[in-house]
Amino acid sequence: MTASARLLIVGPQGSGKGTQGVRIASAFGIPVVSTGDIFRANIKGGTELGLKVTAILDRGDLVPDELTGEIVRDRLSQDDAENGFLLDGYPRNAAQVGHLDEFLSGRGEALDAVILLDVPRDESISRLKLRAEEQGRSDDTEDGIAHRLDIYEKETEPILAVYGERGIVDRIDGVGSLDDITERIMSALAARGLTLAA
């Protein structure tokens, strides 16, 4: 039996949410639905979507809500997401929260928890610079990083107020070893009654 959990992981770029998301989803036996991964796979594959996304990212902008929402809804409709999922990168603004609410309530579902990885801005920047050197990511220039962190603060932080009112946000200290951070997340989810299937 798979544990049921509908989760969203949020944090600034460089917070480690991709790594933690994979760990948490794997523990619960649910898929990670990462808009970034979907976009990168399309870019690598040279698809029509990939070319569109490349042009947007090269300008330092984020992919439009409509396009992102369509991709996420399609992914959440697949069989492996029936018992739950972990969203990474969506919703990232108030409009997308509305789209997701509408989609989930149409299925009689709602998010169980929002995991917020709290990382200071200077820590995010130094992690992203390191990632750029290691992976040669063209979007990880200093200006690009600062621009994306600004967008995160302006657009994404307000969604935390919405979810905060619903009482489903768990603020996790995102600084420390990978194992320590994973343990903090799992403890917070367990406190909500979200435990792994035996």
C-alpha positions in Angstrom: 0.0 0.0 0.0 1.2 3.5 -0.8 0.9 6.3 1.7 -1.3 9.1 0.4 0.1 12.6 0.5 -0.5 15.6 -1.6 2.4 17.9 -1.0 4.0 21.1 -2.3 7.6 22.0 -1.6 8.5 25.7 -1.7 11.8 27.6 -1.3 14.0 30.0 -3.1 16.2 28.8 -5.9 19.2 27.0 -4.3 17.2 26.0 -1.2 17.7 22.3 -2.1 14.0 21.7 -2.7 14.7 19.5 -5.7 16.9 17.1 -3.7 14.6 17.1 -0.7 11.5 16.7 -2.9 12.9 13.5 -4.4 13.7 12.1 -1.0 10.3 12.8 0.5 8.4 11.6 -2.6 10.4 8.4 -2.7 9.7 7.8 1.0 5.9 8.2 0.4 6.0 6.3 -3.0 4.5 9.3 -4.8 5.8 11.0 -8.0 7.6 14.4 -7.9 6.0 16.8 -10.3 8.7 19.3 -11.0 7.9 21.9 -13.6 11.6 22.6 -13.9 12.4 19.0 -14.7 9.6 18.8 -17.2 10.9 21.9 -18.9 14.5 20.8 -18.9 13.6 17.4 -20.4 11.8 19.2 -23.2 14.7 21.6 -23.8 17.1 18.6 -23.9 14.8 16.8 -26.3 14.6 19.9 -28.5 10.7 19.7 -28.5 8.5 22.6 -29.5 7.8 23.3 -25.8 11.6 23.1 -25.1 12.3 25.8 -27.7 9.6 28.0 -26.3 10.9 27.6 -22.8 14.5 28.2 -23.8 13.6 31.6 -25.3 11.7 32.5 -22.1 14.5 31.4 -19.8 17.2 33.1 -21.9 15.4 36.4 -21.2 15.6 35.6 -17.4 11.8 35.3 -17.3 9.6 32.5 -15.9 7.3 30.3 -18.0 3.7 31.8 -18.3 1.0 30.5 -15.9 -1.2 29.1 -18.7 1.5 26.9 -20.2 2.7 25.7 -16.8 -0.8 25.0 -15.5 -1.6 22.9 -18.6 1.5 20.8 -18.1 0.9 20.2 -14.4 -2.8 19.3 -14.8 -1.8 16.8 -17.5 0.9 15.3 -15.2 -1.4 15.1 -12.2 -4.0 13.2 -14.3 -1.6 10.3 -14.8 -2.2 7.0 -12.9 1.0 7.2 -10.7 -0.3 10.5 -9.1 -3.6 8.9 -8.1 -2.5 8.4 -4.4 -0.6 11.7 -4.2 2.2 13.7 -5.5 4.9 16.2 -4.5 4.7 19.5 -6.5 8.0 21.4 -7.0 7.8 24.7 -8.8 4.0 25.0 -9.0 2.0 26.9 -8.0 4.4 29.8 -7.7 1.9 32.7 -7.6 -1.6 33.5 -6.5 -3.2 32.9 -9.9 -1.6 29.4 -10.1 -2.9 28.6 -6.5 -6.4 29.3 -7.8 -5.9 27.0 -10.9 -4.6 24.2 -8.7 -7.4 24.6 -6.1 -10.0 24.4 -8.9 -8.3 21.3 -10.4 -7.9 19.5 -7.1 -11.4 20.3 -5.7 -12.9 19.0 -9.0 -11.4 15.6 -7.9 -12.5 16.0 -4.3 -8.9 16.6 -3.2 -6.8 19.3 -1.5 -3.1 19.8 -0.6 -2.2 18.1 2.7 0.9 20.2 3.5 3.2 22.9 2.1 6.9 22.3 3.0 8.7 25.7 3.1 12.5 25.3 3.0 13.8 28.5 4.7 17.2 29.5 3.4 18.9 32.9 3.7 19.3 34.8 0.4 23.1 34.8 0.5 23.1 31.0 1.1 20.9 30.5 -1.9 23.2 32.7 -4.1 26.4 30.8 -3.0 24.7 27.4 -3.6 23.6 28.5 -7.1 27.0 29.8 -8.1 28.5 26.5 -7.1 25.8 24.6 -9.1 26.6 26.8 -12.1 30.2 25.9 -12.0 29.5 22.2 -11.5 26.7 21.8 -14.0 27.5 24.6 -16.5 23.9 25.9 -16.2 23.6 29.0 -18.5 20.7 30.4 -16.5 22.8 30.5 -13.3 24.6 33.8 -13.9 24.9 36.2 -11.0 22.3 38.6 -12.6 20.0 35.7 -13.5 20.2 34.3 -10.0 19.4 37.7 -8.4 16.5 38.3 -10.9 15.0 34.9 -10.1 15.3 35.4 -6.3 13.5 38.8 -6.7 10.7 37.1 -8.7 10.5 34.4 -6.0 10.2 37.0 -3.2 7.6 39.1 -5.1 5.4 36.3 -6.5 5.9 33.2 -4.5 6.0 34.4 -1.0 2.4 35.7 -1.2 1.2 32.1 -1.8 2.6 31.2 1.6 0.2 33.7 3.1 -2.7 31.9 1.4 -1.6 28.5 2.5 -0.7 29.8 5.9 -4.3 30.9 6.4 -5.3 27.3 5.8 -2.8 26.2 8.4 -0.9 23.8 6.1 2.5 25.4 5.9 5.5 23.8 7.7 8.5 26.1 7.8 11.6 24.0 7.8 15.1 25.3 8.4 16.8 24.5 5.1 20.4 24.9 6.3 22.3 21.8 7.5 23.1 18.3 6.2 20.7 16.7 3.7 19.8 14.0 6.2 19.0 16.5 9.0 16.8 18.5 6.7 15.0 15.4 5.4 14.4 14.4 9.1 13.0 17.8 9.9 10.5 17.5 7.0 9.4 14.0 7.8 8.9 15.0 11.5 6.7 17.9 10.5 4.6 15.7 8.1 4.3 13.0 10.8 2.9 15.7 13.2 0.2 16.3 10.6 -0.6 12.6 10.5 1.1 12.0 7.2 3.1 8.9 7.9 4.5 6.2 5.7 2.5 3.1 4.8 3.7 0.1 6.8 
